[in-house]
């Protein structure tokens, strides 16, 4: 492992404005993740209220993932044309308002429609936030920035785990009582990210790369007609198609190890909400550590080697992760598994933005990212259906890890290295 100075060093070179940009991008992805995972942790409770199976409720996860490419394309094109900053604010407000509306869904069908709309707002945030961050930050330490930025997703899962463990059923502690919020109360809590939009408005500057590109496009408009980004995207198509396949493997790696895991712990292992919440917090911490470690290592090893190593190291963790017989062993396995899963993921924001040309940098990486999510959108529901049919989640989780880890490692090894590419407008 690299010494702490290698992780902290890149942040010391940032200006005040760059720190605000990084914080906004990190918090945007964190709070987006929080709102996504609140539903994942509440699947069993929602199924109980609407008198259906967990696999039916997990259809909401499918719809969220299925509609994320729509948001990536829509908000990405808007951000490439009108700027990263205003579109990021619109994303944050959008998913916060929809999360609030979910708390008042009268039927499961209404909830499913709202989660589809949530997917549109969620789909735009990652690409826009990553473009704003990497166009504003220096290339030195980009792997470290990438590892931490991507783990906003893990930090959001930690917040969702803690909220579920502490507030879903309430608790009493030395005379201090917190009432049970239930899943509806947790969704109301999930609307608070809207406040982040005011921070972006007040403290976050626009991407200097986008501003420079906007001036060039204005000059070109006087000579040429027609948009720039379709020509850029045409030349980018072979790489773009590869990124879609790569992100399909990445999405299967993360969602295949996360989405049904709380349900497995609740339904098959009969753990309490408090135990499930604690395990979720612990594996979220492991996720963050993995992203930072492998993101930083990618500065030395290159992006490809870091991804391959993390993916392959997930396979030896399967016995603890899927076949543990106590909360302790399952928790240890979950921590190690997510250290490797999110270790590989920590390289993704830098890798995708480095491979994408500036005029489509808010559209192409986010769209590839979310199309991978679309292709794997039946993952959670399919895992739950298989587990219900076979009577066990263990084999389903184990098979998933082996298949996707090997696939991801092979795909990453085939890719092109782009470490250290300049983020300039072309």
Number of C-alpha atoms within 10 A of each C-alpha: 8 11 8 9 8 16 20 13 13 18 18 8 14 15 11 10 15 20 19 19 26 24 17 25 27 25 21 29 25 24 27 28 22 27 29 25 24 23 26 25 28 24 25 21 16 23 17 13 11 13 10 13 16 22 23 17 25 28 20 27 27 24 22 27 29 23 24 30 27 22 25 31 24 17 30 33 24 18 26 22 19 15 20 28 22 16 22 28 22 16 26 26 20 18 29 26 18 21 29 21 18 23 19 14 15 10 10 18 13 14 20 22 16 20 28 23 22 29 28 26 31 32 33 33 28 30 32 30 30 27 31 29 30 26 23 22 24 18 18 14 21 26 32 27 30 28 31 27 34 29 28 27 27 29 26 25 31 27 22 29 30 20 23 28 23 20 20 24 17 16 14 10 7 5 5 7 10 13 12 15 18 17 24 20 15 23 25 19 18 26 24 16 22 20 13 18 19 13 14 22 13 10 13 21 16 18 21 15 19 26 15 12 19 18 10 13 17 11 11 14 12 8 8 11 8 9 12 14 17 12 12 16 19 10 11 16 12 10 15 20 12 17 25 21 18 22 26 24 26 30 26 26 28 19 19 24 23 22 22 27 24 23 23 20 19 18 14 14 16 13 17 13 21 20 18 25 24 20 26 28 25 20 26 28 19 23 33 25 23 28 34 27 29 32 36 29 24 27 19 14 14 19 28 22 18 25 30 20 16 25 28 22 16 24 20 14 21 22 14 20 26 24 17 18 11 12 17 13 16 21 22 19 24 27 26 23 31 30 27 30 29 33 32 35 32 36 33 25 28 29 26 23 26 22 21 23 20 24 25 25 31 33 28 28 32 31 29 25 28 32 27 25 28 22 19 23 26 19 24 25 21 19 20 26 19 16 20 14 10 12 12 15 25 19 14 20 22 19 14 17 26 17 14 23 25 16 20 26 23 16 19 22 14 12 14 13 16 17 20 17 15 13 21 14 18 10
